[in-house]
Amino acid sequence: MSLRLRTTPSSKKSSIPAAEISTASSSSTTSNDNYINKNEPETPKSRPPTFSQRAISQTLTSTANLANLLPTGTLLAFQILTPIFTNNGACDSATAPATSVLLALLAVSCFLGSFTDSVKSPTDGQVYYGFATMRGMFLFDCPDPVGSGLSDLRKLKLRFIDVVHAVLSVLVFVAVALRDKNVLSCFYPMPKHETQEVLDVIPVGIGLICSFLFLAFPTRRHGIGYPVSPGK
């Protein structure tokens, strides 16, 4: 009697290659990522500025550069005192008139600063400041102009072009003040659409006109608050 060994059938296991499993998982992950990306809202792309917007931006930049034509002390006082007087743009019945007085005084400072000038002594090399009059230049800090080699001051007398520059300086200051957010928030907290358009157009117009006039009729004076040329 022959006994045959019975072989126990081994349980069949799913033998899927590891490469196929990794490929399937990666494809599943990719499909899930694509599904998530499709469901996510697309970030709106900013439109490029139009030609008119670029032109206005360049004009406003040139208007801001006109502030260099103002006296340094006046411009510094405006930048420091305006937030204090306007209470950072939240004006009331007391701060609004005070802000008006401040702006008026600074405008007068710009006007009078256009009539100041500086001369350099040929003997000691010191720079003296003065005020242009109809007869010549009146020096503030030079008691003896003849002894300092500054005998001929009549050539620095007041001229008509000085008045033009004084008016232009006031207009430039107005343009700079109208671009200040504290001043606008003080006097125009909630402007209408037409008022806002006027407030946007006026500084641009002043900047264009003053730029042309300052280039056409440049000033030769270097007064108080203005840089002194080396050769003067």
MODELLER restraints for C-alpha pairs under 7 A, 6 or more apart:
rsr = mdl.restraints
at = mdl.atoms
rsr.add(forms.Gaussian(group=physical.xy_distance, feature=features.Distance(at['CA:59:A'], at['CA:204:A']), mean=6.27, stdev=0.5))
rsr.add(forms.Gaussian(group=physical.xy_distance, feature=features.Distance(at['CA:60:A'], at['CA:204:A']), mean=6.21, stdev=0.5))
rsr.add(forms.Gaussian(group=physical.xy_distance, feature=features.Distance(at['CA:62:A'], at['CA:207:A']), mean=6.96, stdev=0.5))
rsr.add(forms.Gaussian(group=physical.xy_distance, feature=features.Distance(at['CA:63:A'], at['CA:204:A']), mean=6.83, stdev=0.5))
rsr.add(forms.Gaussian(group=physical.xy_distance, feature=features.Distance(at['CA:63:A'], at['CA:207:A']), mean=4.70, stdev=0.5))
rsr.add(forms.Gaussian(group=physical.xy_distance, feature=features.Distance(at['CA:64:A'], at['CA:176:A']), mean=6.88, stdev=0.5))
rsr.add(forms.Gaussian(group=physical.xy_distance, feature=features.Distance(at['CA:66:A'], at['CA:172:A']), mean=6.70, stdev=0.5))
rsr.add(forms.Gaussian(group=physical.xy_distance, feature=features.Distance(at['CA:67:A'], at['CA:172:A']), mean=6.97, stdev=0.5))
rsr.add(forms.Gaussian(group=physical.xy_distance, feature=features.Distance(at['CA:67:A'], at['CA:176:A']), mean=6.88, stdev=0.5))
rsr.add(forms.Gaussian(group=physical.xy_distance, feature=features.Distance(at['CA:70:A'], at['CA:110:A']), mean=6.62, stdev=0.5))
rsr.add(forms.Gaussian(group=physical.xy_distance, feature=features.Distance(at['CA:70:A'], at['CA:169:A']), mean=6.39, stdev=0.5))
rsr.add(forms.Gaussian(group=physical.xy_distance, feature=features.Distance(at['CA:71:A'], at['CA:110:A']), mean=6.59, stdev=0.5))
rsr.add(forms.Gaussian(group=physical.xy_distance, feature=features.Distance(at['CA:71:A'], at['CA:113:A']), mean=6.90, stdev=0.5))
rsr.add(forms.Gaussian(group=physical.xy_distance, feature=features.Distance(at['CA:71:A'], at['CA:225:A']), mean=4.54, stdev=0.5))
rsr.add(forms.Gaussian(group=physical.xy_distance, feature=features.Distance(at['CA:71:A'], at['CA:226:A']), mean=5.65, stdev=0.5))
rsr.add(forms.Gaussian(group=physical.xy_distance, feature=features.Distance(at['CA:72:A'], at['CA:225:A']), mean=4.80, stdev=0.5))
rsr.add(forms.Gaussian(group=physical.xy_distance, feature=features.Distance(at['CA:72:A'], at['CA:226:A']), mean=6.53, stdev=0.5))
rsr.add(forms.Gaussian(group=physical.xy_distance, feature=features.Distance(at['CA:73:A'], at['CA:225:A']), mean=5.78, stdev=0.5))
rsr.add(forms.Gaussian(group=physical.xy_distance, feature=features.Distance(at['CA:74:A'], at['CA:106:A']), mean=6.17, stdev=0.5))
rsr.add(forms.Gaussian(group=physical.xy_distance, feature=features.Distance(at['CA:74:A'], at['CA:109:A']), mean=6.79, stdev=0.5))
rsr.add(forms.Gaussian(group=physical.xy_distance, feature=features.Distance(at['CA:74:A'], at['CA:110:A']), mean=6.96, stdev=0.5))
rsr.add(forms.Gaussian(group=physical.xy_distance, feature=features.Distance(at['CA:83:A'], at['CA:89:A']), mean=6.98, stdev=0.5))
rsr.add(forms.Gaussian(group=physical.xy_distance, feature=features.Distance(at['CA:83:A'], at['CA:182:A']), mean=6.36, stdev=0.5))
rsr.add(forms.Gaussian(group=physical.xy_distance, feature=features.Distance(at['CA:85:A'], at['CA:95:A']), mean=5.95, stdev=0.5))
rsr.add(forms.Gaussian(group=physical.xy_distance, feature=features.Distance(at['CA:85:A'], at['CA:98:A']), mean=6.63, stdev=0.5))
rsr.add(forms.Gaussian(group=physical.xy_distance, feature=features.Distance(at['CA:85:A'], at['CA:99:A']), mean=5.59, stdev=0.5))
rsr.add(forms.Gaussian(group=physical.xy_distance, feature=features.Distance(at['CA:86:A'], at['CA:95:A']), mean=5.87, stdev=0.5))
rsr.add(forms.Gaussian(group=physical.xy_distance, feature=features.Distance(at['CA:86:A'], at['CA:96:A']), mean=6.79, stdev=0.5))
rsr.add(forms.Gaussian(group=physical.xy_distance, feature=features.Distance(at['CA:86:A'], at['CA:99:A']), mean=6.20, stdev=0.5))
rsr.add(forms.Gaussian(group=physical.xy_distance, feature=features.Distance(at['CA:86:A'], at['CA:182:A']), mean=6.43, stdev=0.5))
rsr.add(forms.Gaussian(group=physical.xy_distance, feature=features.Distance(at['CA:86:A'], at['CA:183:A']), mean=6.97, stdev=0.5))
rsr.add(forms.Gaussian(group=physical.xy_distance, feature=features.Distance(at['CA:86:A'], at['CA:186:A']), mean=6.19, stdev=0.5))
rsr.add(forms.Gaussian(group=physical.xy_distance, feature=features.Distance(at['CA:88:A'], at['CA:182:A']), mean=5.60, stdev=0.5))
rsr.add(forms.Gaussian(group=physical.xy_distance, feature=features.Distance(at['CA:89:A'], at['CA:182:A']), mean=4.09, stdev=0.5))
rsr.add(forms.Gaussian(group=physical.xy_distance, feature=features.Distance(at['CA:89:A'], at['CA:183:A']), mean=6.32, stdev=0.5))
rsr.add(forms.Gaussian(group=physical.xy_distance, feature=features.Distance(at['CA:89:A'], at['CA:185:A']), mean=4.76, stdev=0.5))
rsr.add(forms.Gaussian(group=physical.xy_distance, feature=features.Distance(at['CA:89:A'], at['CA:186:A']), mean=4.73, stdev=0.5))
rsr.add(forms.Gaussian(group=physical.xy_distance, feature=features.Distance(at['CA:90:A'], at['CA:185:A']), mean=6.75, stdev=0.5))
rsr.add(forms.Gaussian(group=physical.xy_distance, feature=features.Distance(at['CA:90:A'], at['CA:186:A']), mean=5.79, stdev=0.5))
rsr.add(forms.Gaussian(group=physical.xy_distance, feature=features.Distance(at['CA:91:A'], at['CA:186:A']), mean=5.01, stdev=0.5))
rsr.add(forms.Gaussian(group=physical.xy_distance, feature=features.Distance(at['CA:96:A'], at['CA:186:A']), mean=6.76, stdev=0.5))
rsr.add(forms.Gaussian(group=physical.xy_distance, feature=features.Distance(at['CA:107:A'], at['CA:170:A']), mean=5.55, stdev=0.5))
rsr.add(forms.Gaussian(group=physical.xy_distance, feature=features.Distance(at['CA:107:A'], at['CA:173:A']), mean=6.65, stdev=0.5))
rsr.add(forms.Gaussian(group=physical.xy_distance, feature=features.Distance(at['CA:110:A'], at['CA:166:A']), mean=6.99, stdev=0.5))
rsr.add(forms.Gaussian(group=physical.xy_distance, feature=features.Distance(at['CA:110:A'], at['CA:169:A']), mean=5.94, stdev=0.5))
rsr.add(forms.Gaussian(group=physical.xy_distance, feature=features.Distance(at['CA:110:A'], at['CA:170:A']), mean=5.96, stdev=0.5))
rsr.add(forms.Gaussian(group=physical.xy_distance, feature=features.Distance(at['CA:111:A'], at['CA:166:A']), mean=4.64, stdev=0.5))
rsr.add(forms.Gaussian(group=physical.xy_distance, feature=features.Distance(at['CA:111:A'], at['CA:167:A']), mean=6.58, stdev=0.5))
rsr.add(forms.Gaussian(group=physical.xy_distance, feature=features.Distance(at['CA:111:A'], at['CA:169:A']), mean=6.43, stdev=0.5))
rsr.add(forms.Gaussian(group=physical.xy_distance, feature=features.Distance(at['CA:111:A'], at['CA:170:A']), mean=6.03, stdev=0.5))
rsr.add(forms.Gaussian(group=physical.xy_distance, feature=features.Distance(at['CA:113:A'], at['CA:223:A']), mean=6.56, stdev=0.5))
rsr.add(forms.Gaussian(group=physical.xy_distance, feature=features.Distance(at['CA:113:A'], at['CA:224:A']), mean=6.53, stdev=0.5))
rsr.add(forms.Gaussian(group=physical.xy_distance, feature=features.Distance(at['CA:114:A'], at['CA:162:A']), mean=6.59, stdev=0.5))
rsr.add(forms.Gaussian(group=physical.xy_distance, feature=features.Distance(at['CA:114:A'], at['CA:165:A']), mean=6.50, stdev=0.5))
rsr.add(forms.Gaussian(group=physical.xy_distance, feature=features.Distance(at['CA:114:A'], at['CA:166:A']), mean=5.12, stdev=0.5))
rsr.add(forms.Gaussian(group=physical.xy_distance, feature=features.Distance(at['CA:114:A'], at['CA:223:A']), mean=6.88, stdev=0.5))
rsr.add(forms.Gaussian(group=physical.xy_distance, feature=features.Distance(at['CA:115:A'], at['CA:131:A']), mean=5.86, stdev=0.5))
rsr.add(forms.Gaussian(group=physical.xy_distance, feature=features.Distance(at['CA:115:A'], at['CA:132:A']), mean=5.42, stdev=0.5))
rsr.add(forms.Gaussian(group=physical.xy_distance, feature=features.Distance(at['CA:115:A'], at['CA:162:A']), mean=6.43, stdev=0.5))
rsr.add(forms.Gaussian(group=physical.xy_distance, feature=features.Distance(at['CA:116:A'], at['CA:130:A']), mean=5.64, stdev=0.5))
rsr.add(forms.Gaussian(group=physical.xy_distance, feature=features.Distance(at['CA:116:A'], at['CA:131:A']), mean=4.43, stdev=0.5))
rsr.add(forms.Gaussian(group=physical.xy_distance, feature=features.Distance(at['CA:116:A'], at['CA:132:A']), mean=5.94, stdev=0.5))
rsr.add(forms.Gaussian(group=physical.xy_distance, feature=features.Distance(at['CA:116:A'], at['CA:223:A']), mean=4.39, stdev=0.5))
rsr.add(forms.Gaussian(group=physical.xy_distance, feature=features.Distance(at['CA:116:A'], at['CA:224:A']), mean=6.16, stdev=0.5))
rsr.add(forms.Gaussian(group=physical.xy_distance, feature=features.Distance(at['CA:117:A'], at['CA:129:A']), mean=5.80, stdev=0.5))
rsr.add(forms.Gaussian(group=physical.xy_distance, feature=features.Distance(at['CA:117:A'], at['CA:130:A']), mean=5.53, stdev=0.5))
rsr.add(forms.Gaussian(group=physical.xy_distance, feature=features.Distance(at['CA:117:A'], at['CA:131:A']), mean=6.19, stdev=0.5))
rsr.add(forms.Gaussian(group=physical.xy_distance, feature=features.Distance(at['CA:117:A'], at['CA:132:A']), mean=6.92, stdev=0.5))
rsr.add(forms.Gaussian(group=physical.xy_distance, feature=features.Distance(at['CA:117:A'], at['CA:221:A']), mean=5.30, stdev=0.5))
rsr.add(forms.Gaussian(group=physical.xy_distance, feature=features.Distance(at['CA:117:A'], at['CA:222:A']), mean=5.01, stdev=0.5))
rsr.add(forms.Gaussian(group=physical.xy_distance, feature=features.Distance(at['CA:117:A'], at['CA:223:A']), mean=3.76, stdev=0.5))
rsr.add(forms.Gaussian(group=physical.xy_distance, feature=features.Distance(at['CA:117:A'], at['CA:224:A']), mean=6.78, stdev=0.5))
rsr.add(forms.Gaussian(group=physical.xy_distance, feature=features.Distance(at['CA:118:A'], at['CA:127:A']), mean=6.49, stdev=0.5))
rsr.add(forms.Gaussian(group=physical.xy_distance, feature=features.Distance(at['CA:118:A'], at['CA:128:A']), mean=5.47, stdev=0.5))
rsr.add(forms.Gaussian(group=physical.xy_distance, feature=features.Distance(at['CA:118:A'], at['CA:129:A']), mean=4.34, stdev=0.5))
rsr.add(forms.Gaussian(group=physical.xy_distance, feature=features.Distance(at['CA:118:A'], at['CA:130:A']), mean=6.18, stdev=0.5))
rsr.add(forms.Gaussian(group=physical.xy_distance, feature=features.Distance(at['CA:118:A'], at['CA:222:A']), mean=5.66, stdev=0.5))
rsr.add(forms.Gaussian(group=physical.xy_distance, feature=features.Distance(at['CA:118:A'], at['CA:223:A']), mean=5.49, stdev=0.5))
rsr.add(forms.Gaussian(group=physical.xy_distance, feature=features.Distance(at['CA:119:A'], at['CA:127:A']), mean=5.60, stdev=0.5))
rsr.add(forms.Gaussian(group=physical.xy_distance, feature=features.Distance(at['CA:119:A'], at['CA:128:A']), mean=5.38, stdev=0.5))
rsr.add(forms.Gaussian(group=physical.xy_distance, feature=features.Distance(at['CA:119:A'], at['CA:129:A']), mean=6.53, stdev=0.5))
rsr.add(forms.Gaussian(group=physical.xy_distance, feature=features.Distance(at['CA:119:A'], at['CA:232:A']), mean=6.23, stdev=0.5))
rsr.add(forms.Gaussian(group=physical.xy_distance, feature=features.Distance(at['CA:120:A'], at['CA:126:A']), mean=5.61, stdev=0.5))
rsr.add(forms.Gaussian(group=physical.xy_distance, feature=features.Distance(at['CA:120:A'], at['CA:127:A']), mean=4.35, stdev=0.5))
rsr.add(forms.Gaussian(group=physical.xy_distance, feature=features.Distance(at['CA:120:A'], at['CA:128:A']), mean=6.23, stdev=0.5))
rsr.add(forms.Gaussian(group=physical.xy_distance, feature=features.Distance(at['CA:120:A'], at['CA:232:A']), mean=5.79, stdev=0.5))
rsr.add(forms.Gaussian(group=physical.xy_distance, feature=features.Distance(at['CA:121:A'], at['CA:127:A']), mean=6.31, stdev=0.5))
rsr.add(forms.Gaussian(group=physical.xy_distance, feature=features.Distance(at['CA:121:A'], at['CA:148:A']), mean=5.92, stdev=0.5))
rsr.add(forms.Gaussian(group=physical.xy_distance, feature=features.Distance(at['CA:121:A'], at['CA:149:A']), mean=6.10, stdev=0.5))
rsr.add(forms.Gaussian(group=physical.xy_distance, feature=features.Distance(at['CA:121:A'], at['CA:150:A']), mean=6.50, stdev=0.5))
rsr.add(forms.Gaussian(group=physical.xy_distance, feature=features.Distance(at['CA:122:A'], at['CA:149:A']), mean=6.08, stdev=0.5))
rsr.add(forms.Gaussian(group=physical.xy_distance, feature=features.Distance(at['CA:123:A'], at['CA:148:A']), mean=6.07, stdev=0.5))
rsr.add(forms.Gaussian(group=physical.xy_distance, feature=features.Distance(at['CA:123:A'], at['CA:149:A']), mean=6.21, stdev=0.5))
rsr.add(forms.Gaussian(group=physical.xy_distance, feature=features.Distance(at['CA:128:A'], at['CA:139:A']), mean=6.79, stdev=0.5))
rsr.add(forms.Gaussian(group=physical.xy_distance, feature=features.Distance(at['CA:128:A'], at['CA:141:A']), mean=6.32, stdev=0.5))
rsr.add(forms.Gaussian(group=physical.xy_distance, feature=features.Distance(at['CA:128:A'], at['CA:142:A']), mean=6.60, stdev=0.5))
rsr.add(forms.Gaussian(group=physical.xy_distance, feature=features.Distance(at['CA:129:A'], at['CA:139:A']), mean=5.71, stdev=0.5))
rsr.add(forms.Gaussian(group=physical.xy_distance, feature=features.Distance(at['CA:129:A'], at['CA:140:A']), mean=5.99, stdev=0.5))
rsr.add(forms.Gaussian(group=physical.xy_distance, feature=features.Distance(at['CA:129:A'], at['CA:141:A']), mean=6.79, stdev=0.5))
rsr.add(forms.Gaussian(group=physical.xy_distance, feature=features.Distance(at['CA:129:A'], at['CA:223:A']), mean=6.91, stdev=0.5))
rsr.add(forms.Gaussian(group=physical.xy_distance, feature=features.Distance(at['CA:129:A'], at['CA:224:A']), mean=6.95, stdev=0.5))
rsr.add(forms.Gaussian(group=physical.xy_distance, feature=features.Distance(at['CA:130:A'], at['CA:137:A']), mean=6.14, stdev=0.5))
rsr.add(forms.Gaussian(group=physical.xy_distance, feature=features.Distance(at['CA:130:A'], at['CA:138:A']), mean=5.13, stdev=0.5))
rsr.add(forms.Gaussian(group=physical.xy_distance, feature=features.Distance(at['CA:130:A'], at['CA:139:A']), mean=3.87, stdev=0.5))
rsr.add(forms.Gaussian(group=physical.xy_distance, feature=features.Distance(at['CA:130:A'], at['CA:140:A']), mean=5.15, stdev=0.5))
rsr.add(forms.Gaussian(group=physical.xy_distance, feature=features.Distance(at['CA:131:A'], at['CA:137:A']), mean=5.59, stdev=0.5))
rsr.add(forms.Gaussian(group=physical.xy_distance, feature=features.Distance(at['CA:131:A'], at['CA:138:A']), mean=5.16, stdev=0.5))
rsr.add(forms.Gaussian(group=physical.xy_distance, feature=features.Distance(at['CA:131:A'], at['CA:139:A']), mean=6.47, stdev=0.5))
rsr.add(forms.Gaussian(group=physical.xy_distance, feature=features.Distance(at['CA:132:A'], at['CA:138:A']), mean=6.29, stdev=0.5))
rsr.add(forms.Gaussian(group=physical.xy_distance, feature=features.Distance(at['CA:132:A'], at['CA:156:A']), mean=6.60, stdev=0.5))
rsr.add(forms.Gaussian(group=physical.xy_distance, feature=features.Distance(at['CA:132:A'], at['CA:157:A']), mean=5.27, stdev=0.5))
rsr.add(forms.Gaussian(group=physical.xy_distance, feature=features.Distance(at['CA:132:A'], at['CA:158:A']), mean=5.09, stdev=0.5))
rsr.add(forms.Gaussian(group=physical.xy_distance, feature=features.Distance(at['CA:133:A'], at['CA:157:A']), mean=5.36, stdev=0.5))
rsr.add(forms.Gaussian(group=physical.xy_distance, feature=features.Distance(at['CA:133:A'], at['CA:158:A']), mean=4.97, stdev=0.5))
rsr.add(forms.Gaussian(group=physical.xy_distance, feature=features.Distance(at['CA:134:A'], at['CA:157:A']), mean=5.41, stdev=0.5))
rsr.add(forms.Gaussian(group=physical.xy_distance, feature=features.Distance(at['CA:134:A'], at['CA:158:A']), mean=5.06, stdev=0.5))
rsr.add(forms.Gaussian(group=physical.xy_distance, feature=features.Distance(at['CA:135:A'], at['CA:154:A']), mean=6.18, stdev=0.5))
rsr.add(forms.Gaussian(group=physical.xy_distance, feature=features.Distance(at['CA:135:A'], at['CA:157:A']), mean=5.75, stdev=0.5))
rsr.add(forms.Gaussian(group=physical.xy_distance, feature=features.Distance(at['CA:136:A'], at['CA:153:A']), mean=5.49, stdev=0.5))
rsr.add(forms.Gaussian(group=physical.xy_distance, feature=features.Distance(at['CA:136:A'], at['CA:154:A']), mean=4.03, stdev=0.5))
rsr.add(forms.Gaussian(group=physical.xy_distance, feature=features.Distance(at['CA:136:A'], at['CA:155:A']), mean=6.52, stdev=0.5))
rsr.add(forms.Gaussian(group=physical.xy_distance, feature=features.Distance(at['CA:136:A'], at['CA:156:A']), mean=5.48, stdev=0.5))
rsr.add(forms.Gaussian(group=physical.xy_distance, feature=features.Distance(at['CA:136:A'], at['CA:157:A']), mean=3.76, stdev=0.5))
rsr.add(forms.Gaussian(group=physical.xy_distance, feature=features.Distance(at['CA:136:A'], at['CA:158:A']), mean=6.83, stdev=0.5))
rsr.add(forms.Gaussian(group=physical.xy_distance, feature=features.Distance(at['CA:137:A'], at['CA:153:A']), mean=5.55, stdev=0.5))
rsr.add(forms.Gaussian(group=physical.xy_distance, feature=features.Distance(at['CA:137:A'], at['CA:154:A']), mean=6.50, stdev=0.5))
rsr.add(forms.Gaussian(group=physical.xy_distance, feature=features.Distance(at['CA:137:A'], at['CA:156:A']), mean=5.65, stdev=0.5))
rsr.add(forms.Gaussian(group=physical.xy_distance, feature=features.Distance(at['CA:137:A'], at['CA:157:A']), mean=5.57, stdev=0.5))
rsr.add(forms.Gaussian(group=physical.xy_distance, feature=features.Distance(at['CA:145:A'], at['CA:151:A']), mean=5.90, stdev=0.5))
rsr.add(forms.Gaussian(group=physical.xy_distance, feature=features.Distance(at['CA:168:A'], at['CA:210:A']), mean=6.26, stdev=0.5))
rsr.add(forms.Gaussian(group=physical.xy_distance, feature=features.Distance(at['CA:171:A'], at['CA:206:A']), mean=6.78, stdev=0.5))
rsr.add(forms.Gaussian(group=physical.xy_distance, feature=features.Distance(at['CA:172:A'], at['CA:206:A']), mean=6.97, stdev=0.5))
rsr.add(forms.Gaussian(group=physical.xy_distance, feature=features.Distance(at['CA:175:A'], at['CA:203:A']), mean=4.59, stdev=0.5))
rsr.add(forms.Gaussian(group=physical.xy_distance, feature=features.Distance(at['CA:175:A'], at['CA:206:A']), mean=6.47, stdev=0.5))
rsr.add(forms.Gaussian(group=physical.xy_distance, feature=features.Distance(at['CA:177:A'], at['CA:183:A']), mean=6.61, stdev=0.5))
rsr.add(forms.Gaussian(group=physical.xy_distance, feature=features.Distance(at['CA:178:A'], at['CA:184:A']), mean=6.48, stdev=0.5))
rsr.add(forms.Gaussian(group=physical.xy_distance, feature=features.Distance(at['CA:178:A'], at['CA:203:A']), mean=6.73, stdev=0.5))
rsr.add(forms.Gaussian(group=physical.xy_distance, feature=features.Distance(at['CA:222:A'], at['CA:228:A']), mean=5.49, stdev=0.5))
